[in-house]
Amino acid sequence: MEIKILTATHKLYPMPERAPYLPIFVGKALHPLLEVPYIGDDTGRNISVKNATYSELTAQYWAWQNLNTADAVGLVHYRRYFQGDQRHGAINQRLLTQDALETLFQTTAVIVPKRRHYYVETNRSHYIHAHHQTGLDLARLIISRDYPAYLRAFDWQMQQTSAHMFNMFVMKQSQFQAYSGWLFDILFKIEAQLDIATYTPYERRVYGFISELLLDVWLKTTQQKYTEIPFLCTESQHWLKKGPQFLARKLAANV
């Protein structure tokens, strides 16, 4: 079974050295003089120039357009991976393996990370306290107009207190093609209507942020059978820093 899991990165970094992982340099079109030993997201049909606003989704778009012969396609990050059975040892030894993936795909079509739980607020509340609300409202408007069968799941997802985050997944090719076509159609329509001229560099990654909440909308509406897998991080998550920032946003929103 040919499986390609793209490992998105914007810099040199220690990478998995075995199949099915395929390191990809995202935003390569924005850094043409930077030499890296990875394939770039600027070959074939691509949106590499949009990396500042689409983040790792430029790798997903590249795979959607250029990896259609693989049996399954996935997306992870240079510092965040699906975890295999081995819990100790070097990072490269603890990742989900080709053999494990082939076994999983005997009973499932989609692999996603364990849900991220917010507990004290809904997905919508968390989003609008962390980001500009307009993009999320546009997502709902476009779904209601162009994909009305997905609207019920969208509203349901906004009221949940957990989600499959990080734009991480591995899907069989047919599911990957369907999901990507649906997702990018919505995101491109949001982009055409959203003015981000005053957004900070962080907030300009708006389409990557919105897409994190759309995966579960697609999974629920299409009734995909999926399997959750734990994920591991290669760097600190900086919770001591993120916690106070989260509380500050909440307090500011309630003033």
LUMVEXMAR-699003 format. One record per residue: residue in three letters; x negated, y negated, z negated of N, C-alpha, C in turn. Coordinates in Angstrom, 3 decimals, padded with zeros to 6 digits. Layout:
<rotis>
{"ala" {X Y Z} {X Y Z} {X Y Z}}
...
</rotis>
This chain:
<rotis>
{"met" {-000.854 001.192 000.000} {000.000 000.000 000.000} {-000.890 -001.242 000.000}}
{"glu" {-000.670 -002.126 000.960} {-001.468 -003.347 001.030} {-000.808 -004.440 000.191}}
{"ile" {-001.483 -004.829 -000.889} {-000.990 -005.868 -001.786} {-002.016 -006.993 -001.809}}
{"lys" {-001.542 -008.217 -001.665} {-002.402 -009.387 -001.741} {-001.878 -010.311 -002.836}}
{"ile" {-002.670 -010.500 -003.884} {-002.318 -011.441 -004.940} {-003.248 -012.629 -004.820}}
{"leu" {-002.708 -013.748 -004.380} {-003.514 -014.944 -004.228} {-003.851 -015.517 -005.601}}
{"thr" {-005.122 -015.818 -005.811} {-005.588 -016.453 -007.041} {-005.918 -017.896 -006.709}}
{"ala" {-004.995 -018.796 -007.029} {-005.142 -020.196 -006.644} {-006.151 -020.906 -007.532}}
{"thr" {-007.033 -021.670 -006.901} {-008.012 -022.454 -007.641} {-008.316 -023.733 -006.887}}
{"his" {-008.727 -024.757 -007.630} {-009.131 -026.015 -007.014} {-010.604 -026.294 -007.280}}
{"lys" {-011.318 -025.264 -007.793} {-012.726 -025.453 -008.114} {-013.418 -024.099 -008.150}}
{"leu" {-014.729 -024.124 -008.221} {-015.484 -022.893 -008.410} {-015.179 -022.334 -009.793}}
{"tyr" {-014.964 -021.024 -009.846} {-014.576 -020.406 -011.110} {-014.805 -018.905 -010.987}}
{"pro" {-015.145 -018.221 -012.076} {-015.275 -016.756 -011.996} {-013.956 -016.129 -011.538}}
{"met" {-014.015 -015.299 -010.533} {-012.820 -014.732 -009.924} {-012.830 -013.205 -009.993}}
{"pro" {-011.633 -012.586 -009.965} {-011.576 -011.123 -009.872} {-012.321 -010.653 -008.630}}
{"glu" {-013.047 -009.583 -008.772} {-013.910 -009.125 -007.681} {-013.414 -007.840 -007.044}}
{"arg" {-012.134 -007.549 -007.212} {-011.604 -006.311 -006.650} {-010.197 -006.543 -006.113}}
{"ala" {-009.765 -005.627 -005.258} {-008.403 -005.677 -004.739} {-007.436 -005.490 -005.922}}
{"pro" {-006.269 -006.103 -005.829} {-005.681 -006.792 -004.683} {-005.842 -008.304 -004.715}}
{"tyr" {-006.797 -008.830 -005.511} {-006.891 -010.275 -005.723} {-007.622 -010.965 -004.575}}
{"leu" {-007.043 -012.087 -004.121} {-007.590 -012.860 -003.017} {-007.716 -014.320 -003.454}}
{"pro" {-008.903 -014.747 -003.879} {-009.084 -016.145 -004.272} {-008.786 -017.078 -003.106}}
{"ile" {-008.078 -018.171 -003.391} {-007.766 -019.147 -002.343} {-007.960 -020.548 -002.894}}
{"phe" {-008.688 -021.365 -002.151} {-008.957 -022.739 -002.550} {-007.788 -023.603 -002.092}}
{"val" {-007.033 -024.142 -003.060} {-005.853 -024.933 -002.715} {-006.225 -026.400 -002.538}}
{"gly" {-005.563 -027.043 -001.589} {-005.882 -028.427 -001.275} {-007.164 -028.576 -000.483}}
{"lys" {-007.549 -027.545 000.234} {-008.821 -027.578 000.981} {-008.826 -028.707 002.010}}
{"ala" {-007.690 -029.008 002.613} {-007.632 -030.081 003.608} {-007.945 -031.436 003.000}}
{"leu" {-007.765 -031.573 001.698} {-008.058 -032.833 001.012} {-009.523 -032.946 000.626}}
{"his" {-010.257 -031.836 000.713} {-011.672 -031.807 000.336} {-012.475 -031.078 001.414}}
{"pro" {-012.474 -031.576 002.640} {-013.100 -030.850 003.753} {-014.605 -030.654 003.616}}
{"leu" {-015.260 -031.481 002.828} {-016.717 -031.381 002.697} {-017.138 -030.496 001.540}}
{"leu" {-016.185 -030.073 000.731} {-016.512 -029.231 -000.415} {-016.620 -027.779 000.034}}
{"glu" {-017.780 -027.194 -000.158} {-018.007 -025.810 000.261} {-017.738 -024.867 -000.905}}
{"val" {-016.816 -023.958 -000.719} {-016.488 -022.955 -001.725} {-016.427 -021.596 -001.040}}
{"pro" {-016.738 -020.513 -001.746} {-016.786 -019.185 -001.123} {-015.423 -018.488 -001.084}}
{"tyr" {-014.343 -019.269 -000.989} {-013.001 -018.703 -000.953} {-012.308 -019.131 000.327}}
{"ile" {-011.326 -018.374 000.736} {-010.503 -018.792 001.852} {-009.757 -020.063 001.457}}
{"gly" {-009.550 -020.951 002.408} {-008.820 -022.179 002.128} {-007.364 -022.054 002.523}}
{"asp" {-006.520 -022.914 001.936} {-005.100 -022.919 002.292} {-004.820 -023.824 003.484}}
{"asp" {-005.877 -024.155 004.240} {-005.749 -025.087 005.361} {-005.858 -024.401 006.716}}
{"thr" {-005.786 -023.074 006.745} {-005.842 -022.355 008.013} {-004.442 -021.941 008.431}}
{"gly" {-004.278 -021.653 009.735} {-002.963 -021.241 010.218} {-001.921 -022.311 009.920}}
{"arg" {-000.688 -021.903 009.769} {000.372 -022.838 009.375} {000.219 -023.110 007.891}}
{"asn" {000.171 -024.372 007.507} {-000.116 -024.679 006.114} {000.394 -026.051 005.717}}
{"ile" {000.435 -026.295 004.400} {000.759 -027.608 003.844} {-000.343 -028.013 002.870}}
{"ser" {-001.567 -027.692 003.216} {-002.693 -027.961 002.332} {-002.771 -029.430 001.923}}
{"val" {-002.420 -030.342 002.828} {-002.505 -031.774 002.522} {-001.503 -032.192 001.453}}
{"lys" {-000.532 -031.342 001.147} {000.474 -031.651 000.131} {000.097 -031.116 -001.248}}
{"asn" {-001.123 -030.650 -001.424} {-001.477 -029.995 -002.673} {-001.315 -030.895 -003.897}}
{"ala" {-001.512 -032.185 -003.757} {-001.383 -033.093 -004.900} {000.038 -033.139 -005.434}}
{"thr" {001.013 -032.775 -004.609} {002.408 -032.802 -005.052} {003.022 -031.411 -005.178}}
{"tyr" {002.436 -030.434 -004.499} {002.968 -029.068 -004.527} {002.118 -028.109 -005.358}}
{"ser" {000.945 -028.539 -005.802} {000.067 -027.708 -006.630} {-000.174 -026.343 -005.987}}
{"glu" {-000.053 -025.267 -006.782} {-000.356 -023.920 -006.289} {000.607 -023.443 -005.205}}
{"leu" {001.692 -024.181 -004.988} {002.647 -023.768 -003.957} {002.067 -023.890 -002.555}}
{"thr" {000.990 -024.659 -002.388} {000.366 -024.672 -001.064} {-000.238 -023.310 -000.733}}
{"ala" {-000.647 -022.565 -001.763} {-001.123 -021.188 -001.547} {000.052 -020.285 -001.194}}
{"gln" {001.182 -020.460 -001.891} {002.356 -019.645 -001.568} {002.820 -019.896 -000.136}}
{"tyr" {002.854 -021.162 000.262} {003.277 -021.476 001.629} {002.327 -020.838 002.638}}
{"trp" {001.026 -020.935 002.373} {000.044 -020.331 003.281} {000.282 -018.832 003.407}}
{"ala" {000.526 -018.161 002.287} {000.769 -016.718 002.328} {002.061 -016.401 003.073}}
{"trp" {003.080 -017.195 002.844} {004.371 -017.009 003.519} {004.200 -017.067 005.035}}
{"gln" {003.366 -017.970 005.502} {003.199 -018.162 006.933} {002.123 -017.270 007.556}}
{"asn" {001.188 -016.772 006.739} {000.007 -016.118 007.314} {-000.306 -014.727 006.790}}
{"leu" {000.461 -014.221 005.814} {000.198 -012.891 005.267} {001.404 -011.967 005.442}}
{"asn" {002.058 -012.058 006.566} {003.297 -011.289 006.734} {003.083 -009.829 007.089}}
{"thr" {001.833 -009.370 007.136} {001.596 -007.944 007.374} {001.365 -007.175 006.079}}
{"ala" {001.172 -007.880 004.958} {000.972 -007.206 003.673} {002.281 -006.596 003.191}}
{"asp" {002.200 -005.500 002.469} {003.402 -004.862 001.927} {003.984 -005.645 000.753}}
{"ala" {003.124 -006.334 000.024} {003.559 -007.140 -001.113} {002.608 -008.315 -001.273}}
{"val" {003.157 -009.441 -001.757} {002.377 -010.657 -001.913} {002.643 -011.242 -003.292}}
{"gly" {001.587 -011.757 -003.911} {001.742 -012.368 -005.226} {000.961 -013.648 -005.359}}
{"leu" {001.214 -014.344 -006.469} {000.529 -015.594 -006.762} {000.201 -015.648 -008.247}}
{"val" {-001.056 -015.883 -008.566} {-001.498 -016.119 -009.934} {-002.431 -017.326 -009.902}}
{"his" {-003.066 -017.628 -011.026} {-003.909 -018.813 -011.133} {-005.312 -018.423 -011.596}}
{"tyr" {-006.256 -019.280 -011.332} {-007.638 -018.959 -011.672} {-007.837 -018.727 -013.168}}
{"arg" {-006.923 -019.215 -013.996} {-007.053 -019.005 -015.437} {-005.829 -018.335 -016.069}}
{"arg" {-004.946 -017.782 -015.235} {-003.750 -017.115 -015.766} {-003.399 -015.935 -014.859}}
{"tyr" {-003.347 -014.715 -015.447} {-003.159 -013.493 -014.669} {-002.137 -012.573 -015.332}}
{"phe" {-001.612 -011.656 -014.546} {-000.827 -010.566 -015.107} {-001.782 -009.609 -015.820}}
{"gln" {-001.359 -009.137 -016.963} {-002.215 -008.274 -017.779} {-001.954 -006.803 -017.505}}
{"gly" {-003.025 -006.042 -017.420} {-002.905 -004.602 -017.240} {-002.801 -003.886 -018.572}}
{"asp" {-002.991 -002.584 -018.558} {-002.873 -001.785 -019.779} {-004.035 -002.002 -020.735}}
{"gln" {-005.219 -002.302 -020.199} {-006.388 -002.474 -021.051} {-006.313 -003.815 -021.770}}
{"arg" {-006.402 -003.790 -023.090} {-006.226 -005.005 -023.878} {-007.542 -005.637 -024.327}}
{"his" {-008.649 -004.948 -024.131} {-009.937 -005.456 -024.606} {-010.968 -005.379 -023.487}}
{"gly" {-012.062 -006.091 -023.682} {-013.117 -006.078 -022.689} {-013.108 -007.341 -021.851}}
{"ala" {-013.904 -007.350 -020.796} {-014.002 -008.506 -019.918} {-012.666 -008.769 -019.232}}
{"ile" {-012.419 -010.043 -018.918} {-011.163 -010.435 -018.276} {-010.907 -009.612 -017.022}}
{"asn" {-011.932 -009.435 -016.208} {-011.765 -008.730 -014.943} {-011.304 -007.287 -015.134}}
{"gln" {-011.571 -006.716 -016.308} {-011.165 -005.345 -016.596} {-009.751 -005.262 -017.172}}
{"arg" {-009.176 -006.390 -017.554} {-007.885 -006.398 -018.233} {-006.736 -006.799 -017.317}}
{"leu" {-007.023 -007.039 -016.052} {-005.993 -007.488 -015.129} {-005.173 -006.322 -014.578}}
{"leu" {-003.966 -006.630 -014.170} {-003.103 -005.645 -013.524} {-003.809 -005.106 -012.284}}
{"thr" {-003.861 -003.792 -012.146} {-004.645 -003.171 -011.076} {-003.787 -002.801 -009.877}}
{"gln" {-004.468 -002.480 -008.788} {-003.799 -002.010 -007.579} {-002.978 -000.757 -007.869}}
{"asp" {-003.555 000.203 -008.572} {-002.839 001.446 -008.875} {-001.597 001.177 -009.716}}
{"ala" {-001.718 000.301 -010.710} {-000.574 -000.018 -011.567} {000.524 -000.700 -010.765}}
{"leu" {000.149 -001.563 -009.858} {001.128 -002.259 -009.024} {001.872 -001.277 -008.119}}
{"glu" {001.153 -000.346 -007.525} {001.802 000.633 -006.661} {002.800 001.467 -007.445}}
{"thr" {002.464 001.796 -008.682} {003.405 002.537 -009.534} {004.632 001.687 -009.847}}
{"leu" {004.424 000.434 -010.182} {005.538 -000.465 -010.496} {006.475 -000.624 -009.302}}
{"phe" {005.908 -000.717 -008.110} {006.730 -000.948 -006.931} {007.526 000.290 -006.510}}
{"gln" {007.334 001.378 -007.180} {008.195 002.545 -006.926} {009.587 002.349 -007.522}}
{"thr" {009.686 001.451 -008.496} {010.976 001.262 -009.181} {011.433 -000.193 -009.219}}
{"thr" {010.650 -001.110 -008.661} {011.028 -002.520 -008.695} {010.585 -003.196 -007.420}}
{"ala" {011.164 -004.369 -007.146} {010.794 -005.130 -005.952} {010.074 -006.426 -006.297}}
{"val" {010.204 -006.851 -007.551} {009.650 -008.139 -007.972} {009.007 -007.987 -009.344}}
{"ile" {007.831 -008.554 -009.507} {007.134 -008.575 -010.794} {006.969 -010.033 -011.214}}
{"val" {007.354 -010.331 -012.449} {007.270 -011.697 -012.972} {006.643 -011.670 -014.359}}
{"pro" {006.144 -012.810 -014.837} {005.563 -012.835 -016.189} {006.646 -012.786 -017.258}}
{"lys" {006.276 -012.392 -018.458} {007.203 -012.451 -019.578} {007.767 -013.860 -019.694}}
{"arg" {009.021 -013.946 -020.106} {009.660 -015.252 -020.229} {008.915 -016.159 -021.209}}
{"arg" {008.927 -017.445 -020.884} {008.447 -018.446 -021.825} {009.666 -018.984 -022.566}}
{"his" {009.622 -018.959 -023.889} {010.760 -019.381 -024.705} {010.514 -020.758 -025.297}}
{"tyr" {011.544 -021.599 -025.230} {011.470 -022.936 -025.821} {012.205 -023.011 -027.159}}
{"tyr" {013.201 -022.153 -027.338} {013.918 -021.995 -028.608} {014.733 -023.231 -028.996}}
{"val" {014.089 -024.390 -029.127} {014.781 -025.554 -029.686} {015.463 -026.416 -028.628}}
{"glu" {015.287 -026.105 -027.356} {015.952 -026.887 -026.327} {016.129 -026.058 -025.062}}
{"thr" {017.003 -026.523 -024.191} {017.293 -025.821 -022.952} {016.218 -026.119 -021.912}}
{"asn" {016.241 -025.344 -020.830} {015.300 -025.598 -019.741} {015.475 -027.007 -019.181}}
{"arg" {016.712 -027.434 -019.029} {016.957 -028.790 -018.518} {016.414 -029.836 -019.481}}
{"ser" {016.727 -029.681 -020.762} {016.262 -030.636 -021.760} {014.744 -030.704 -021.780}}
{"his" {014.114 -029.534 -021.744} {012.653 -029.511 -021.749} {012.100 -030.220 -020.528}}
{"tyr" {012.700 -029.990 -019.362} {012.204 -030.600 -018.132} {012.313 -032.122 -018.187}}
{"ile" {013.484 -032.631 -018.556} {013.674 -034.080 -018.494} {012.937 -034.811 -019.614}}
{"his" {012.531 -034.080 -020.671} {011.697 -034.694 -021.698} {010.218 -034.692 -021.302}}
{"ala" {009.879 -033.839 -020.347} {008.484 -033.727 -019.917} {008.215 -034.389 -018.568}}
{"his" {009.281 -034.558 -017.745} {009.120 -035.059 -016.384} {010.231 -036.048 -016.042}}
{"his" {010.109 -036.673 -014.869} {011.179 -037.523 -014.367} {012.383 -036.659 -014.000}}
{"gln" {013.554 -037.119 -014.363} {014.778 -036.334 -014.173} {015.260 -036.297 -012.726}}
{"thr" {014.931 -037.319 -011.943} {015.520 -037.486 -010.613} {015.313 -036.274 -009.712}}
{"gly" {014.115 -035.702 -009.726} {013.835 -034.560 -008.858} {014.708 -033.368 -009.177}}
{"leu" {014.938 -033.112 -010.458} {015.779 -031.983 -010.856} {017.228 -032.234 -010.454}}
{"asp" {017.684 -033.461 -010.582} {019.046 -033.794 -010.164} {019.204 -033.629 -008.657}}
{"leu" {018.174 -033.994 -007.913} {018.222 -033.797 -006.462} {018.267 -032.316 -006.117}}
{"ala" {017.546 -031.497 -006.876} {017.575 -030.056 -006.632} {019.002 -029.528 -006.760}}
{"arg" {019.696 -029.953 -007.803} {021.079 -029.505 -007.993} {021.974 -029.990 -006.857}}
{"leu" {021.791 -031.235 -006.449} {022.599 -031.793 -005.367} {022.405 -031.013 -004.074}}
{"ile" {021.168 -030.713 -003.741} {020.870 -029.994 -002.495} {021.384 -028.564 -002.561}}
{"ile" {021.224 -027.912 -003.706} {021.745 -026.555 -003.851} {023.263 -026.547 -003.735}}
{"ser" {023.928 -027.505 -004.363} {025.402 -027.558 -004.299} {025.888 -027.775 -002.878}}
{"arg" {025.111 -028.513 -002.088} {025.507 -028.828 -000.722} {025.130 -027.732 000.265}}
{"asp" {023.893 -027.229 000.166} {023.365 -026.311 001.178} {023.335 -024.849 000.762}}
{"tyr" {023.331 -024.597 -000.543} {023.303 -023.222 -001.057} {024.305 -023.076 -002.207}}
{"pro" {025.582 -023.330 -001.931} {026.578 -023.331 -003.017} {026.675 -022.012 -003.775}}
{"ala" {026.326 -020.910 -003.139} {026.370 -019.617 -003.831} {025.350 -019.548 -004.972}}
{"tyr" {024.370 -020.452 -004.957} {023.326 -020.469 -005.989} {023.616 -021.465 -007.105}}
{"leu" {024.668 -022.265 -006.961} {024.903 -023.337 -007.919} {025.245 -022.814 -009.309}}
{"arg" {026.042 -021.791 -009.378} {026.397 -021.242 -010.684} {025.154 -020.772 -011.427}}
{"ala" {024.239 -020.107 -010.726} {023.009 -019.638 -011.364} {022.117 -020.808 -011.751}}
{"phe" {022.116 -021.869 -010.939} {021.315 -023.046 -011.283} {021.805 -023.661 -012.590}}
{"asp" {023.111 -023.868 -012.689} {023.660 -024.456 -013.913} {023.429 -023.541 -015.115}}
{"trp" {023.550 -022.243 -014.899} {023.263 -021.276 -015.966} {021.818 -021.379 -016.415}}
{"gln" {020.913 -021.457 -015.442} {019.493 -021.525 -015.756} {019.152 -022.783 -016.540}}
{"met" {019.781 -023.891 -016.217} {019.497 -025.143 -016.918} {019.877 -025.066 -018.398}}
{"gln" {020.844 -024.216 -018.721} {021.310 -024.114 -020.098} {020.604 -023.023 -020.900}}
{"gln" {019.734 -022.263 -020.260} {018.978 -021.239 -020.970} {017.816 -021.876 -021.734}}
{"thr" {017.280 -021.141 -022.690} {016.140 -021.641 -023.464} {014.858 -020.862 -023.158}}
{"ser" {014.842 -020.179 -022.027} {013.644 -019.462 -021.593} {013.660 -019.359 -020.077}}
{"ala" {012.489 -019.076 -019.515} {012.381 -018.954 -018.058} {011.100 -018.211 -017.699}}
{"his" {011.084 -017.652 -016.490} {009.867 -017.061 -015.935} {009.081 -018.205 -015.291}}
{"met" {008.071 -018.684 -015.985} {007.389 -019.907 -015.586} {006.088 -019.639 -014.822}}
{"phe" {005.408 -020.751 -014.529} {004.038 -020.790 -013.997} {003.928 -020.474 -012.506}}
{"asn" {005.049 -020.284 -011.789} {004.973 -019.907 -010.373} {004.098 -018.675 -010.190}}
{"met" {004.304 -017.699 -011.059} {003.597 -016.416 -010.983} {004.571 -015.313 -010.600}}
{"phe" {004.151 -014.454 -009.688} {004.995 -013.339 -009.264} {004.182 -012.426 -008.350}}
{"val" {004.710 -011.212 -008.162} {004.284 -010.341 -007.071} {005.571 -009.752 -006.514}}
{"met" {005.757 -009.837 -005.200} {006.999 -009.377 -004.569} {006.701 -008.530 -003.347}}
{"lys" {007.582 -007.586 -003.098} {007.532 -006.899 -001.823} {007.750 -007.928 -000.714}}
{"gln" {007.222 -007.630 000.457} {007.195 -008.614 001.544} {008.583 -009.167 001.881}}
{"ser" {009.595 -008.325 001.953} {010.919 -008.820 002.338} {011.459 -009.807 001.310}}
{"gln" {011.258 -009.512 000.033} {011.696 -010.434 -001.009} {010.873 -011.725 -000.965}}
{"phe" {009.573 -011.594 -000.735} {008.708 -012.770 -000.681} {009.113 -013.697 000.467}}
{"gln" {009.415 -013.123 001.613} {009.832 -013.937 002.744} {011.150 -014.654 002.452}}
{"ala" {012.094 -013.932 001.874} {013.400 -014.525 001.583} {013.280 -015.628 000.541}}
{"tyr" {012.546 -015.354 -000.532} {012.400 -016.339 -001.597} {011.681 -017.591 -001.100}}
{"ser" {010.598 -017.416 -000.376} {009.823 -018.558 000.086} {010.623 -019.418 001.060}}
{"gly" {011.357 -018.790 001.962} {012.176 -019.557 002.902} {013.202 -020.407 002.186}}
{"trp" {013.862 -019.818 001.193} {014.862 -020.529 000.394} {014.221 -021.657 -000.408}}
{"leu" {013.120 -021.345 -001.090} {012.470 -022.313 -001.969} {011.957 -023.524 -001.206}}
{"phe" {011.204 -023.300 -000.137} {010.603 -024.428 000.554} {011.632 -025.269 001.300}}
{"asp" {012.717 -024.676 001.730} {013.772 -025.474 002.341} {014.314 -026.485 001.330}}
{"ile" {014.537 -026.040 000.106} {015.039 -026.932 -000.942} {013.992 -027.983 -001.298}}
{"leu" {012.763 -027.565 -001.497} {011.723 -028.507 -001.910} {011.450 -029.561 -000.841}}
{"phe" {011.429 -029.169 000.428} {011.190 -030.147 001.491} {012.327 -031.168 001.557}}
{"lys" {013.540 -030.726 001.275} {014.676 -031.651 001.277} {014.612 -032.607 000.083}}
{"ile" {014.156 -032.109 -001.058} {013.937 -033.000 -002.206} {012.862 -034.023 -001.853}}
{"glu" {011.776 -033.553 -001.278} {010.661 -034.430 -000.931} {011.104 -035.557 -000.004}}
{"ala" {012.001 -035.242 000.918} {012.468 -036.242 001.883} {013.281 -037.357 001.225}}
{"gln" {013.798 -037.101 000.024} {014.673 -038.078 -000.637} {014.074 -038.697 -001.894}}
{"leu" {012.981 -038.144 -002.397} {012.449 -038.562 -003.683} {011.306 -039.564 -003.511}}
{"asp" {011.421 -040.699 -004.174} {010.380 -041.720 -004.148} {009.456 -041.503 -005.347}}
{"ile" {008.210 -041.112 -005.088} {007.272 -040.849 -006.169} {006.131 -041.873 -006.178}}
{"ala" {006.369 -043.017 -005.564} {005.322 -044.029 -005.426} {004.760 -044.480 -006.763}}
{"thr" {005.592 -044.521 -007.799} {005.137 -045.007 -009.108} {004.758 -043.872 -010.054}}
{"tyr" {004.796 -042.628 -009.591} {004.486 -041.490 -010.449} {002.989 -041.427 -010.740}}
{"thr" {002.637 -040.958 -011.912} {001.240 -040.701 -012.244} {000.755 -039.494 -011.431}}
{"pro" {-000.562 -039.294 -011.321} {-001.061 -038.100 -010.615} {-000.462 -036.810 -011.165}}
{"tyr" {-000.280 -036.737 -012.482} {000.322 -035.539 -013.078} {001.763 -035.373 -012.620}}
{"glu" {002.544 -036.446 -012.663} {003.956 -036.340 -012.292} {004.162 -036.164 -010.801}}
{"arg" {003.154 -036.494 -010.010} {003.276 -036.288 -008.566} {003.314 -034.811 -008.211}}
{"arg" {003.006 -033.946 -009.161} {003.096 -032.498 -008.934} {004.538 -032.010 -009.102}}
{"val" {005.469 -032.885 -008.871} {006.887 -032.661 -009.155} {007.449 -031.405 -008.492}}
{"tyr" {007.051 -031.109 -007.258} {007.654 -029.970 -006.551} {007.184 -028.641 -007.146}}
{"gly" {005.974 -028.627 -007.659} {005.513 -027.449 -008.386} {006.271 -027.269 -009.686}}
{"phe" {006.575 -028.369 -010.378} {007.321 -028.296 -011.631} {008.756 -027.804 -011.396}}
{"ile" {009.425 -028.355 -010.383} {010.805 -027.961 -010.102} {010.882 -026.493 -009.719}}
{"ser" {009.929 -026.037 -008.924} {009.981 -024.653 -008.436} {009.930 -023.647 -009.568}}
{"glu" {009.275 -024.013 -010.687} {009.205 -023.089 -011.812} {010.593 -022.706 -012.318}}
{"leu" {011.545 -023.614 -012.205} {012.900 -023.342 -012.679} {013.800 -022.744 -011.600}}
{"leu" {013.324 -022.732 -010.365} {014.153 -022.194 -009.285} {013.981 -020.690 -009.096}}
{"leu" {012.864 -020.141 -009.555} {012.655 -018.698 -009.380} {013.784 -017.892 -010.005}}
{"asp" {014.167 -018.206 -011.235} {015.226 -017.451 -011.899} {016.578 -017.666 -011.237}}
{"val" {016.780 -018.829 -010.625} {018.020 -019.079 -009.886} {018.125 -018.109 -008.720}}
{"trp" {017.014 -017.941 -008.017} {016.999 -017.010 -006.883} {017.146 -015.568 -007.351}}
{"leu" {016.423 -015.192 -008.395} {016.497 -013.822 -008.907} {017.926 -013.459 -009.324}}
{"lys" {018.586 -014.379 -010.029} {019.924 -014.094 -010.543} {020.956 -014.027 -009.421}}
{"thr" {020.882 -014.974 -008.493} {021.876 -015.018 -007.421} {021.742 -013.826 -006.488}}
{"thr" {020.529 -013.454 -006.158} {020.311 -012.337 -005.227} {020.291 -010.992 -005.934}}
{"gln" {020.420 -011.025 -007.269} {020.486 -009.814 -008.088} {019.275 -008.910 -007.855}}
{"gln" {018.119 -009.529 -007.865} {016.886 -008.781 -007.665} {016.557 -007.944 -008.899}}
{"lys" {016.083 -006.761 -008.670} {015.577 -005.934 -009.755} {014.124 -006.321 -009.985}}
{"tyr" {013.820 -006.798 -011.170} {012.462 -007.256 -011.444} {011.933 -006.630 -012.722}}
{"thr" {010.616 -006.660 -012.847} {009.923 -006.138 -014.026} {009.070 -007.242 -014.621}}
{"glu" {009.173 -007.429 -015.932} {008.359 -008.424 -016.624} {007.042 -007.805 -017.099}}
{"ile" {005.964 -008.545 -016.896} {004.635 -008.103 -017.286} {003.997 -009.192 -018.146}}
{"pro" {003.329 -008.839 -019.240} {002.613 -009.863 -020.022} {001.540 -010.526 -019.170}}
{"phe" {001.202 -011.753 -019.521} {000.128 -012.432 -018.817} {-000.942 -012.841 -019.813}}
{"leu" {-002.132 -013.031 -019.301} {-003.241 -013.452 -020.152} {-003.865 -014.712 -019.577}}
{"cys" {-004.457 -015.499 -020.443} {-005.101 -016.747 -020.041} {-006.589 -016.662 -020.331}}
{"thr" {-007.371 -017.220 -019.456} {-008.818 -017.175 -019.616} {-009.351 -018.361 -020.392}}
{"glu" {-008.492 -019.345 -020.677} {-008.900 -020.530 -021.415} {-007.893 -020.840 -022.503}}
{"ser" {-008.270 -021.692 -023.448} {-007.375 -022.126 -024.514} {-006.169 -022.851 -023.940}}
{"gln" {-004.992 -022.647 -024.570} {-003.763 -023.310 -024.129} {-003.563 -024.672 -024.790}}
{"his" {-004.461 -025.030 -025.724} {-004.434 -026.352 -026.363} {-003.101 -026.652 -027.032}}
{"trp" {-002.583 -025.678 -027.772} {-001.281 -025.877 -028.421} {-001.325 -026.987 -029.463}}
{"leu" {-002.473 -027.190 -030.134} {-002.558 -028.250 -031.130} {-002.413 -029.626 -030.489}}
{"lys" {-002.790 -029.720 -029.236} {-002.637 -030.974 -028.504} {-001.254 -031.081 -027.892}}
{"lys" {-000.750 -029.970 -027.351} {000.534 -030.002 -026.664} {001.701 -030.187 -027.635}}
{"gly" {001.576 -029.614 -028.840} {002.671 -029.715 -029.807} {003.025 -031.148 -030.147}}
{"pro" {002.060 -031.977 -030.581} {002.368 -033.377 -030.869} {002.883 -034.149 -029.657}}
{"gln" {002.367 -033.834 -028.458} {002.848 -034.500 -027.254} {004.319 -034.176 -027.005}}
{"phe" {004.684 -032.918 -027.231} {006.073 -032.506 -027.058} {006.981 -033.246 -028.037}}
{"leu" {006.570 -033.308 -029.308} {007.379 -033.995 -030.325} {007.496 -035.487 -030.012}}
{"ala" {006.439 -036.085 -029.512} {006.479 -037.493 -029.162} {007.490 -037.763 -028.052}}
{"arg" {007.514 -036.863 -027.046} {008.483 -037.027 -025.960} {009.908 -036.900 -026.491}}
{"lys" {010.133 -035.932 -027.364} {011.465 -035.731 -027.930} {011.915 -036.954 -028.717}}
{"leu" {011.032 -037.501 -029.538} {011.376 -038.662 -030.350} {011.647 -039.885 -029.472}}
{"ala" {010.833 -040.060 -028.446} {011.032 -041.192 -027.550} {012.359 -041.094 -026.804}}
{"ala" {012.739 -039.868 -026.456} {013.997 -039.670 -025.727} {015.209 -039.962 -026.603}}
{"asn" {015.031 -039.822 -027.919} {016.168 -040.010 -028.827} {016.240 -041.393 -029.437}}
{"val" {015.274 -042.245 -029.065} {015.283 -043.617 -029.602} {016.441 -044.414 -029.006}}
</rotis>
